[in-house]
Amino acid sequence: MKKIFYLYILSNYTRTVLYIGSTSNLIRRIHEHRINSVPGFTNKYQVKYLMYYESCEDMETILRREIQMKRWRRSWKNSLINNFNPEWKDLYHEILI
């Protein structure tokens, strides 16, 4: 069985701050952000709402994608989210299913 890796974008309540991360366990990692167990940027700015995610079977590909997207302009990130999640709703409960 292949391991799946995830790239994700989180936002705060007002959708003014974005955070890009990667993980091999999306549900666990988002839960950690939601309960503020992750010190640093996401805790400081209350960035805990899942706006976007994608998956891949190759960790190196996900890490390259994360680095690439962190260099993107905000408008490009917004466009990616708008295409995937036009209402900018929190997708956390959808991935729990």
Steps between C-alpha positions, in 0.01 A plus 500: 500500500638837395528785744315819409643847563300821513553866430250728671405864537350633820347838572376696798138583583495819290686328210771769504798276584615190312733221609637224279620172647551133419446178691455126469193508727264780399230439761745486790695805384194720448369390839829611656460842342138523615581433866799738490754231583730630225707791633597784271332668206175303485440531872586871510265586213234236578547336160301178533237479225571263210446677167684274256687171480652271243659158526785308341676168557845661484631703795761682289232621259289635785797676659597661167138608451492651851818700436366611162165614639659688791667719236172572321325835508196519723275543194621164360426326829157663513428380147601144590269504802217662302514221241510223762279654769307801359318569827822492705326268746694299757556155347615329819172319565488380140835321530384321815247298300 
